[in-house]
Amino acid sequence: MTGQTTNVLDNTPSSVASSGQRSAALEMRGISKTFGPVRALADVSLTAYSGEIHALMGENGAGKSTLMKILSGAYHADSGGEIRIDGKPLQIGNPLAGRRSGIAVIYQELALAPNLTVAENMFLGEEMRRNGMIDRTSMNAAAQPYLDRLAAPFSPTSKVASLSIAERQLVEIARALAGHPHILVMDEPTTALSAREAEKLFTIIRTLRDEGIAIIYISHRMAEVYELSDRVSVLRDGSMVGTLLREELNPQTLVRMMVGRESSSFYKKEHRAPLTDRKIALEARNMDDGHRVHDCSFSVAEGEVLGIAGLVGSGRTELARLIYGADPKKRGQVFVNGQERAIHNPRDAIDAGIVYLTEDRKVLGLFLDMSINGNVNINVLDEDARAGGVLNLAAAKRRAADAIKKLGVRAPNAEINVGSLSGGNQQKVLLSRLLETNPRVLILDEPTRGVDIGAKSEIYRIIDQLARTGAAIVVISSELPEVIGVSDRVVVMRDGHLVGEVVAQADAPITQEAIMELVTDMGSAKAA
Amino acid sequence: MADVTTETVAARQASVSHQQRLRNLLQYAGMLPVLIILCIGFGLENERFFSLTNASIVLQQAAINTVLAAGMTFVILTAGIDLSVGSILAASAMGALIVSKIPDIGMLGIVAGLGIGLLFGLLNGLLISAIRLPPFIVTLGSLTAVRGIARLMGADTTIFNPSLPFAFIGNATLFGVSWLVIIAMIVVLLSWFILRRTVLGTRIYAVGGNPDAARLTGIKVGSILLFVYATSGFLAGLGGVMSAARLYAANGLQLGQSYELDAIAAVILGGTSFTGGIGSIWGTLIGALIIAILTNGLVLSGVSDIWQFIVKGLVIIGAVALDRYRLDHKGRT
């Protein structure tokens, strides 16, 4: 992907100057990281001062987590970079050295042992001993002051399993504090919290800042970043775009920094016929699983491509699986061509003409030990079978050969194991499996994840062709340019709700900014 | 390896598919070389080994285990396990003998034996597919419980029927081939047909290879599991009938003890993966033959009973280790 590289703002000098004489608790310089051919971070620098809350923002895949994993020592960086803690160089890629120099990281998924007590969790791996036995009394006594500092409403002897998510988060923070950190990294700490719990957490975070800890706060939510942070740094496509002071924050600038790249002609479809008086192919009403998806309704017309944007974890995949009958639903109706269809399992969905392309093709999609032939035909074995369920080998062979030709799968023959194909070719095999049942509605979840540029553009071409033949298509994607490029209309999901819709007009195409505002809840940021 | 640079693309593709076919062949052949080496070894060691009489003894000895192992192949292909086949075999044999003693309808003993096996297999399958208990636990439970039922059926005594109406199954031949062997071959052929030539068979491989993906493609995973455990139970019932027919007798306590281990060994020797989705019935047949020949050869060589156990165990581990090494090596080229 070609991105414009000119920085919106200068990275360092002005902000350093205006931060007065405070000392830099953390300096990361020239950090790069490549995974095979993929460049996750390119020459990234980040400075954090004692006693500041420094927010780190960026789209999914911008490199935030990778950067923090390098800081914590979980990953090695490519050579050339340097990390200094309080001016002293840190050995990169050594978690223990990181912890000793005062780095503490609280990850999004809490890492607590539910069957142990709060104190046992706080001192996990560094248990206090007396005569070779665990000294619970000392551990409980040592844990108490940290819990007091956080005003925690539970005792060191409480079992973690009995605590709420918010309370468990306090345990994580207490555990981090027990290591006397100079730098505390928090990765999306409010994801599972209610507004009131989040508010309490913010108070704690501010207290810790005032005690002189440098806090790096990763978040997608514009409103929190506004409320909390002293400075904001933005990563995009593995590069540091810039750092803003609190006074410089405004939604437009932030969104532009996060989105940056222009949607290139790469995604542009030839304009399909305008979508007037098309028949509704799929209508989902009040879909709800009582957990991750709340009261979602939408519809897609024949020949239309509907994009679903939103952050990872916003409930997009769960909504798709609900419609497809892969997970049990609490409420909700599905109509195909105006008729309600009772969908209790994937078979019902396929029979109703709905197919679903999973976001995780290796784990949930393909049979890696089976041939292309076997994978392509698995949904239509019954349809082709002779009397008594005997396989029709000739029909299967024909279908596999046709699929390879039609979708341009690069493989020597149809009997080769799917596991030996490249990501793009695997995805095409999975797509052809879906197409074999002649579906009226296709739900494609991250259709180009992990495929190369060439296969990507071919998949876009296939999507476009399918729409032209009258299929209704739902595309779920974390890549904004992709969603915009393939869709006629985009709905946005946040925290399990469908929160808005952006429609492409002939004279006004969908903009990334418009979607990003909905994704990050900009409305409430403006209000805040 | 051939000089790649001189090959055209087409030739390279042909050679790729050739390699693939060779790999498949090796996977099918799997333990065939081990089987042949064992035969040659025992043949050199003892001239009685390569006699027609001995061959027919070996095949007869392999027959019942082959039938059990065929059922076990279905189960292990779905990444499951059936530990209860030995006990089910005992209960089925008991049932078959009890019914065979009823005047005039003695032949129904066969139906009784098969029916009991199918019933217990269905019970296993229901617990595993409907209540989603782990197969190991369920069949470990039925290993014990069905053993108890088998003893209960004969009031803990041995049941004899010297005038067994279906004794021919265990003792007569057709064109010089024992009925036991014929039945085992029919079971193997039918299993091959179901696994490789029917929609059901493809779904068994799919469920074993990736149960989550199978569910998302609309396969009723529960029904497939029910089928494989019912099949395994049914074939254990058939094994019970074969065993009753051969011995004219059955004892609920002793019959079929640890048969499940020989059946599992045959399947694993045959190259079927414990993680499911990979394997073939032909491999299982070869595995069952290896076990039978090993036992037979060691007996002919006068090796003591105790050492037979030790040697058999080591050969199983060694053969599978060799196979794993060879396939890994192939995979890298």
Interface residues (C-beta under 8 A of the other chain):
Chain A: Y324 A326 N345 P346 R347 A349 I350 Y356 T358 V363 L364 G365 L366 F367 L368 D369 M370 G374 I378 N379 L381 D382 A385 G388 G389 V390 L391 L393 P412 N413 E415 I416 N417 R433
Chain B: Q13 V16 S17 Q20 R197 T198 V199 L200 G201 T202 R203 Y205 A206 G209 N210 D212 A213 A214 R215 L216 T217 G218 I219 K220 G277 I278
